[in-house]
Amino acid sequence: MDQVLQGRIGKFALPEIFQLIANGGKTGTLGIQNNNNIVMVYFKNGRITYGYGPRQTTHIGLLLTEKGKISARQLEDAVAYQSNKEVTKRLGQILVEKGYVSQEDMSNAIRHQTEELIFSLLSWDSGSFKFYENQYPTNEEITVDLSVENVILEGMRRLDEVNHFREVLPDFDKALKISETTSSIRKEISLQPEEWNLMAMLDGRTSINQLLKAGKYSEHKTLERLATLKLAGLITEADKPEEPGDHLAAMVNRVSGLLQDYLSHRTEKVLETKIVQETIGEEDN
């Protein structure tokens, strides 16, 4: 195991490190650490084949569920099977073997997951990295083939968008809440299910950073939706953390009122069930 490249992020920017590996056509593992966050990115002949981090921005099971490729029950079954101490397979491999998802859909999901992970890394401005040449995982059943150049280009575009989101949104340590003026225009509101779910999480106490760490959606999508909702005047910065007792009654009443008027115009019973369940689930946790 030859360690050929290591250093501190800051002296070297991560895009530069990726380019060094790509230009050299290297095969190996790049380990990147920032505080308690550790991510491993695998390369083969200078191209990205896989990325893994315990705190990945998009969980593969949730990603497939959101896209309607698997059901919540199928995901639960696969996770239960994986929890068996004798099982060492990754969740994606289990889902394919059980016939819950096709190999193509799984490959596309892992590609998306890996790209999202790399995009999130490009914003890191501190930490450390180590590259181990020829140390490469042999037990990955599903890998991708990503051009470093394309990933960096898209990642830098994402950074520009995130900087725009930061201009629209308050400090990420601040909490958001549903705007008081929303009730007066609720009959005209038309939101996507993901936006309803996100609004249900805005309790006046949970900061933007906490929403991002919750990992319900990718960091980019969460920021994009929050910025859109704020620009539309539907959410606003909380003046001060709300008391838990006050939050429950206010949030439930407000979201219920918005949802009731929305459903009365569009009769989407499936959406109603989903929002109510997720709202109550958030409160129970």
C-alpha positions as CSV (number, residue, x, y, z in Angstrom):
1,M,0.0,0.0,0.0
2,D,1.8,3.1,-1.2
3,Q,0.7,6.5,0.1
4,V,1.5,8.9,-2.8
5,L,-0.4,12.0,-2.0
6,Q,-1.5,13.7,1.3
7,G,-1.9,17.1,2.7
8,R,-4.3,19.7,4.1
9,I,-7.3,21.1,2.4
10,G,-6.7,24.8,2.0
11,K,-3.1,24.5,0.8
12,F,-4.6,22.3,-1.9
13,A,-8.2,22.7,-3.1
14,L,-10.1,19.5,-3.6
15,P,-10.7,20.1,-7.3
16,E,-6.9,20.3,-7.7
17,I,-6.5,17.1,-5.9
18,F,-9.1,15.3,-8.0
19,Q,-7.3,16.7,-11.2
20,L,-3.9,15.4,-10.0
21,I,-5.4,11.9,-9.7
22,A,-7.3,12.1,-13.0
23,N,-4.3,13.5,-15.0
24,G,-2.1,10.7,-13.6
25,G,-4.6,8.0,-14.5
26,K,-4.3,6.7,-10.9
27,T,-6.2,3.8,-9.4
28,G,-6.7,3.9,-5.7
29,T,-8.6,5.4,-2.7
30,L,-8.8,9.0,-1.7
31,G,-9.7,9.5,2.0
32,I,-11.0,13.0,2.9
33,Q,-11.7,14.1,6.5
34,N,-13.3,17.3,7.9
35,N,-13.9,17.2,11.6
36,N,-15.9,14.0,12.2
37,N,-16.9,13.7,8.5
38,I,-14.9,11.0,6.6
39,V,-15.5,10.3,2.9
40,M,-13.8,7.7,0.7
41,V,-13.7,8.3,-3.1
42,Y,-12.5,5.4,-5.3
43,F,-10.7,5.9,-8.6
44,K,-9.9,3.6,-11.5
45,N,-7.5,4.8,-14.2
46,G,-8.2,8.4,-13.1
47,R,-12.0,8.1,-13.2
48,I,-14.4,8.1,-10.2
49,T,-16.0,4.7,-9.6
50,Y,-17.6,5.1,-6.2
51,G,-17.9,7.3,-3.2
52,Y,-18.8,6.5,0.4
53,G,-19.4,8.5,3.5
54,P,-21.3,7.6,6.7
55,R,-23.1,10.9,6.5
56,Q,-23.8,10.9,2.8
57,T,-26.1,13.6,1.6
58,T,-28.5,11.2,0.0
59,H,-29.3,7.7,1.4
60,I,-29.6,5.2,-1.5
61,G,-32.8,3.7,0.0
62,L,-34.5,7.1,0.4
63,L,-33.4,8.1,-3.0
64,L,-35.0,5.1,-4.6
65,T,-38.2,5.6,-2.6
66,E,-38.5,9.2,-3.6
67,K,-38.1,8.3,-7.2
68,G,-40.8,5.6,-6.9
69,K,-38.5,2.8,-7.8
70,I,-39.2,0.9,-4.5
71,S,-41.9,1.0,-1.9
72,A,-41.4,1.8,1.8
73,R,-42.2,-1.8,2.6
74,Q,-39.6,-3.1,0.3
75,L,-37.0,-0.8,1.7
76,E,-37.9,-1.9,5.2
77,D,-37.5,-5.5,4.3
78,A,-34.1,-5.0,2.7
79,V,-32.8,-3.0,5.7
80,A,-34.1,-5.7,8.1
81,Y,-32.3,-8.4,6.0
82,Q,-29.1,-6.3,6.0
83,S,-29.2,-5.9,9.8
84,N,-28.5,-9.7,10.1
85,K,-25.0,-10.0,11.5
86,E,-24.1,-12.6,8.9
87,V,-25.0,-10.3,6.0
88,T,-22.1,-8.2,4.6
89,K,-23.7,-7.0,1.4
90,R,-24.5,-3.4,0.7
91,L,-28.2,-2.3,0.6
92,G,-28.1,-1.7,-3.1
93,Q,-27.0,-5.2,-3.9
94,I,-29.7,-6.6,-1.6
95,L,-32.4,-4.6,-3.3
96,V,-31.3,-5.9,-6.7
97,E,-31.0,-9.5,-5.6
98,K,-34.5,-9.4,-4.1
99,G,-35.8,-8.2,-7.4
100,Y,-37.1,-4.9,-5.9
101,V,-35.2,-2.8,-8.3
102,S,-33.5,-3.4,-11.7
103,Q,-29.7,-3.3,-12.1
104,E,-30.1,-0.2,-14.4
105,D,-32.2,1.7,-11.9
106,M,-29.7,0.9,-9.1
107,S,-26.7,2.0,-11.2
108,N,-28.5,5.3,-12.0
109,A,-29.3,5.8,-8.3
110,I,-25.7,5.1,-7.2
111,R,-24.4,7.4,-9.9
112,H,-26.7,10.2,-8.6
113,Q,-25.7,9.4,-5.0
114,T,-21.9,9.5,-5.8
115,E,-22.3,12.7,-7.8
116,E,-24.2,14.4,-4.9
117,L,-21.5,13.3,-2.5
118,I,-18.7,14.7,-4.6
119,F,-20.6,18.0,-5.1
120,S,-20.8,18.4,-1.3
121,L,-17.1,17.8,-1.0
122,L,-16.1,20.6,-3.3
123,S,-17.4,23.2,-0.8
124,W,-15.0,21.9,1.9
125,D,-12.3,24.5,2.6
126,S,-10.6,22.7,5.5
127,G,-9.6,19.2,6.6
128,S,-7.1,16.7,5.4
129,F,-6.7,14.1,2.6
130,K,-4.7,11.0,1.8
131,F,-4.5,9.1,-1.5
132,Y,-3.5,5.4,-1.4
133,E,-2.5,4.2,-4.8
134,N,-3.7,0.7,-5.8
135,Q,-5.8,0.3,-2.7
136,Y,-9.1,-0.3,-4.3
137,P,-12.3,-2.1,-3.0
138,T,-12.9,-5.4,-4.6
139,N,-16.3,-6.1,-3.0
140,E,-18.4,-3.4,-4.7
141,E,-21.0,-5.1,-6.9
142,I,-22.2,-1.8,-8.5
143,T,-19.9,1.0,-9.5
144,V,-20.0,4.0,-11.7
145,D,-17.8,5.6,-14.3
146,L,-17.6,9.4,-13.8
147,S,-15.3,11.9,-15.5
148,V,-13.5,14.0,-12.9
149,E,-13.7,17.0,-15.2
150,N,-17.5,16.8,-15.6
151,V,-18.1,16.3,-11.9
152,I,-15.9,19.3,-11.1
153,L,-17.7,21.5,-13.6
154,E,-21.2,20.6,-12.3
155,G,-20.0,20.9,-8.7
156,M,-18.7,24.4,-9.3
157,R,-22.0,25.4,-10.9
158,R,-23.7,24.0,-7.8
159,L,-21.4,26.1,-5.6
160,D,-22.5,29.2,-7.4
161,E,-26.1,28.2,-6.8
162,V,-25.5,27.6,-3.1
163,N,-23.9,31.0,-2.8
164,H,-27.1,32.4,-4.3
165,F,-29.1,30.5,-1.8
166,R,-27.0,31.9,1.0
167,E,-27.9,35.4,-0.2
168,V,-31.6,34.6,0.0
169,L,-31.6,32.6,3.2
170,P,-30.6,33.8,6.7
171,D,-27.6,32.4,8.5
172,F,-27.7,28.6,8.4
173,D,-27.7,28.5,12.2
174,K,-31.0,30.4,12.2
175,A,-34.4,28.8,12.4
176,L,-37.3,29.2,9.9
177,K,-41.0,29.2,10.3
178,I,-44.1,29.4,8.2
179,S,-45.0,33.0,7.4
180,E,-48.0,34.5,9.2
181,T,-49.2,36.0,5.9
182,T,-49.4,32.5,4.3
183,S,-52.8,31.9,5.8
184,S,-54.3,34.8,3.8
185,I,-53.3,33.3,0.4
186,R,-53.4,29.6,1.2
187,K,-56.3,28.9,-1.3
188,E,-54.0,29.9,-4.2
189,I,-50.9,27.9,-3.0
190,S,-49.8,25.1,-5.2
191,L,-46.8,23.2,-3.8
192,Q,-45.1,19.9,-4.5
193,P,-45.3,17.1,-1.9
194,E,-41.6,17.6,-1.0
195,E,-42.3,21.3,-0.3
196,W,-45.2,20.5,1.9
197,N,-43.1,18.0,3.8
198,L,-40.3,20.5,4.2
199,M,-42.7,23.2,5.5
200,A,-44.0,20.8,8.1
201,M,-40.5,20.6,9.5
202,L,-40.2,24.4,10.0
203,D,-41.1,24.6,13.7
204,G,-39.3,27.9,14.5
205,R,-36.7,26.0,16.5
206,T,-34.9,23.8,14.0
207,S,-32.0,25.6,12.2
208,I,-31.2,25.3,8.5
209,N,-28.1,23.4,9.4
210,Q,-30.1,20.9,11.4
211,L,-32.5,20.4,8.4
212,L,-29.5,19.7,6.2
213,K,-28.0,17.2,8.6
214,A,-31.4,15.4,8.9
215,G,-30.7,14.2,5.4
216,K,-34.3,13.9,4.3
217,Y,-33.4,15.3,1.0
218,S,-30.0,16.2,-0.6
219,E,-28.4,19.4,0.7
220,H,-28.7,21.1,-2.7
221,K,-32.4,20.3,-3.0
222,T,-33.2,21.4,0.5
223,L,-31.5,24.7,0.1
224,E,-33.2,25.2,-3.3
225,R,-36.6,24.5,-1.9
226,L,-36.1,26.7,1.2
227,A,-34.9,29.6,-1.0
228,T,-37.9,29.2,-3.3
229,L,-40.4,29.1,-0.4
230,K,-38.7,32.2,1.2
231,L,-38.7,34.2,-2.1
232,A,-42.4,33.3,-2.4
233,G,-43.1,34.7,1.1
234,L,-44.3,31.4,2.5
235,I,-41.6,31.1,5.1
236,T,-39.5,33.5,7.1
237,E,-36.8,33.6,9.7
238,A,-38.0,32.9,13.3
239,D,-37.4,35.9,15.6
240,K,-36.6,33.6,18.5
241,P,-36.9,29.9,19.2
242,E,-40.5,29.0,19.9
243,E,-41.4,27.0,23.0
244,P,-42.2,23.4,22.3
245,G,-45.8,23.7,23.6
246,D,-46.6,26.7,21.5
247,H,-45.0,25.1,18.4
248,L,-47.1,22.0,18.4
249,A,-50.5,23.8,18.3
250,A,-49.3,26.6,16.0
251,M,-47.6,24.4,13.5
252,V,-50.3,21.7,13.3
253,N,-53.0,24.3,12.8
254,R,-51.2,26.2,10.2
255,V,-50.0,23.3,8.1
256,S,-53.4,21.6,8.5
257,G,-55.2,24.8,7.3
258,L,-52.9,25.1,4.3
259,L,-53.3,21.5,3.4
260,Q,-57.0,21.5,3.7
261,D,-57.5,24.3,1.3
262,Y,-55.0,22.8,-1.1
263,L,-56.7,19.4,-1.1
264,S,-60.2,20.9,-1.5
265,H,-59.1,22.3,-4.9
266,R,-57.1,19.2,-6.0
267,T,-58.4,16.2,-4.1
268,E,-55.1,14.5,-3.7
269,K,-55.8,12.0,-1.0
270,V,-52.5,10.2,-1.3
271,L,-50.7,13.5,-0.6
272,E,-52.9,14.2,2.4
273,T,-52.0,10.8,4.0
274,K,-48.3,11.3,3.4
275,I,-48.1,14.8,4.8
276,V,-50.1,14.0,7.9
277,Q,-48.1,10.9,8.7
278,E,-44.8,12.7,8.2
279,T,-45.9,15.7,10.2
280,I,-46.9,13.6,13.2
281,G,-43.8,11.5,12.8
282,E,-41.6,14.5,13.1
283,E,-43.4,15.7,16.2
284,D,-43.1,12.2,17.9
285,N,-39.3,12.2,17.3
